[in-house]
Amino acid sequence: MKKVLLTGASGRIGSRLGEQLLNDGFHVVGLDLAPARTRHPNYAHVQSQIRRKDELVKSFEGADFVLHLGSMMSWNPKDNAAMFEANVNATQLILEAASAVGVKRFVFASSGEVYPEVKAKTLPVTEDHSLNPTSFYGLTKKIGEELVQFYQTQGLETVILRFPHTQAASEILDPESFFSGPRFFLDSKIRQMEQFGNTQVAEYLKSLRGDGSPKMILQCGEDQKPYMMHIADIRDILSGVALAMQHPNAANEIFNLEPDDVVRFEEALPKMAEIAGLPLVKAYMPGPAVHYRTSNAKIKSALGYQPSHTFSAMIEENRKNSEQTAL
Ligand SMILES: NC(=O)c1ccc[n+]([C@@H]2O[C@H](COP(=O)([O-])OP(=O)(O)OC[C@H]3O[C@@H](n4cnc5c(N)ncnc54)[C@H](O)[C@@H]3O)[C@@H](O)[C@H]2O)c1
């Protein structure tokens, strides 16, 4: 039985990836600072903050593959030091341990924020676009990629996957969910702006509250353009990671792991608000609109990747669920 060392195994994507690997017959060792979310005879969990290589090597022994998804995601400047520790220092230790035990392949979960897509020079964004991250999170992922590429030159076979924004269908209408909350719901967006210390934007958003009842937001730039971006379904990310782990053509490559479809907020939000039964208001955010497309041509032609869940299908899944609940 092949062994996979999976970091970030208790995370949103990692926990689902672990389940998929177990279903596919792998032995999985999950590494995460959080407790295990998976119970299975072929699953072992190591709860660790990834601070020492000698502690790691024991868990890595016999591993065929390392999937490094463990990471801290924050856009709050207060978290920068902790994020450097989790995304850069820990990545270096994971790479050391993977090299020390001689794994067959190391897959790194990077992000479209390395470009960054929101300030792309050319669209659609391809893998050879220059890397000039504007967020500290994007910077930690860029340094992570550089570390991965260095260890590749030392003989470690690696794959870098630049993930898009990723959601489970069940998250997109959940105002408390980490990404969809502030992306689509007014009160969650206000809370996020307050946490970032962005009081001016928080005050503007509060002015949209009207009668104070919960609302959804259609985010636009100050140029009035509604947002447009990719939002992948976690199920497609899992199939992309599986290809990156085993496909011979993936060795030592970098891929955008994008969906085919792009989410046009002016089309998606009215449908989402209808299902949620909430009013929708336009929110004009500072700066130009988030408005990009990223190419998945490389991973499709090299690995035969074919995403099969569109954002519209995720919305329709929610519609069906809400209709069933209403019955
Ligand atoms: N979800 C997205 O939209 C998205 C987009 C681009 C890239 N990514 C990348 O994909 C990966 C998985 O994302 P996710 O949405 O599942 O994130 P998540 O936050 O749900 O999971 C990350 C996991 O890593 C663990 N972790 C953090 N620091 C650690 C440390 N020092 N030691 C051990 N464990 C640690 C956390 O406890 C958490 O369980 C991450 O690398 C993320 O940067 C995600």
The ligand as a MOL file (V3000), in Angstrom:
LIG
                    3D

  0  0  0     0  0            999 V3000
M  V30 BEGIN CTAB
M  V30 COUNTS 44 48 0 0 0
M  V30 BEGIN ATOM
M  V30 1 N -8.9590 27.5890 -0.1080 0
M  V30 2 C -8.5420 28.4120 -1.0700 0
M  V30 3 O -9.3470 29.1380 -1.6580 0
M  V30 4 C -7.0840 28.4160 -1.4670 0
M  V30 5 C -6.6760 29.2330 -2.5290 0
M  V30 6 C -5.3370 29.2210 -2.9060 0
M  V30 7 C -4.4360 28.4020 -2.2270 0
M  V30 8 N -4.8670 27.6380 -1.1830 0 CHG=1
M  V30 9 C -3.8940 26.7910 -0.4840 0
M  V30 10 O -4.4260 25.4830 -0.3790 0
M  V30 11 C -4.0200 24.8820 0.8480 0
M  V30 12 C -5.2130 24.3390 1.5970 0
M  V30 13 O -6.1560 25.3830 1.7920 0
M  V30 14 P -7.4190 25.2020 2.7600 0
M  V30 15 O -8.5050 26.0660 2.2200 0
M  V30 16 O -7.6880 23.7640 3.0190 0 CHG=-1
M  V30 17 O -6.8430 25.8960 4.0730 0
M  V30 18 P -7.2170 25.6220 5.6130 0
M  V30 19 O -6.8480 26.8600 6.3540 0
M  V30 20 O -8.6000 25.1140 5.7300 0
M  V30 21 O -6.2230 24.4520 5.9930 0
M  V30 22 C -4.8580 24.6530 6.2550 0
M  V30 23 C -4.4530 23.7000 7.3580 0
M  V30 24 O -3.0630 23.8900 7.6180 0
M  V30 25 C -2.8630 23.7810 9.0230 0
M  V30 26 N -1.6390 24.4890 9.4120 0
M  V30 27 C -1.4030 25.8150 9.3240 0
M  V30 28 N -0.1670 26.0840 9.7980 0
M  V30 29 C 0.3640 24.9090 10.1780 0
M  V30 30 C 1.6180 24.5390 10.7560 0
M  V30 31 N 2.5710 25.4290 11.0300 0
M  V30 32 N 1.8170 23.2280 11.0400 0
M  V30 33 C 0.8600 22.3150 10.7840 0
M  V30 34 N -0.3290 22.6070 10.2340 0
M  V30 35 C -0.5630 23.8800 9.9340 0
M  V30 36 C -4.1200 24.4010 9.6440 0
M  V30 37 O -4.3360 23.9330 10.9680 0
M  V30 38 C -5.2100 23.9550 8.6730 0
M  V30 39 O -5.8570 22.7600 9.1010 0
M  V30 40 C -3.2320 25.9460 1.6040 0
M  V30 41 O -1.8550 25.7500 1.3660 0
M  V30 42 C -3.6860 27.2410 0.9550 0
M  V30 43 O -2.7190 28.2510 1.0660 0
M  V30 44 C -6.1690 27.6270 -0.7940 0
M  V30 END ATOM
M  V30 BEGIN BOND
M  V30 1 1 1 2
M  V30 2 2 2 3
M  V30 3 1 2 4
M  V30 4 1 4 5
M  V30 5 2 4 44
M  V30 6 2 5 6
M  V30 7 1 6 7
M  V30 8 2 7 8
M  V30 9 1 8 9
M  V30 10 1 8 44
M  V30 11 1 9 10
M  V30 12 1 9 42
M  V30 13 1 10 11
M  V30 14 1 11 12
M  V30 15 1 11 40
M  V30 16 1 12 13
M  V30 17 1 13 14
M  V30 18 2 14 15
M  V30 19 1 14 16
M  V30 20 1 14 17
M  V30 21 1 17 18
M  V30 22 2 18 19
M  V30 23 1 18 20
M  V30 24 1 18 21
M  V30 25 1 21 22
M  V30 26 1 22 23
M  V30 27 1 23 24
M  V30 28 1 23 38
M  V30 29 1 24 25
M  V30 30 1 25 26
M  V30 31 1 25 36
M  V30 32 1 26 27
M  V30 33 1 26 35
M  V30 34 2 27 28
M  V30 35 1 28 29
M  V30 36 1 29 30
M  V30 37 2 29 35
M  V30 38 1 30 31
M  V30 39 2 30 32
M  V30 40 1 32 33
M  V30 41 2 33 34
M  V30 42 1 34 35
M  V30 43 1 36 37
M  V30 44 1 36 38
M  V30 45 1 38 39
M  V30 46 1 40 41
M  V30 47 1 40 42
M  V30 48 1 42 43
M  V30 END BOND
M  V30 END CTAB
M  END
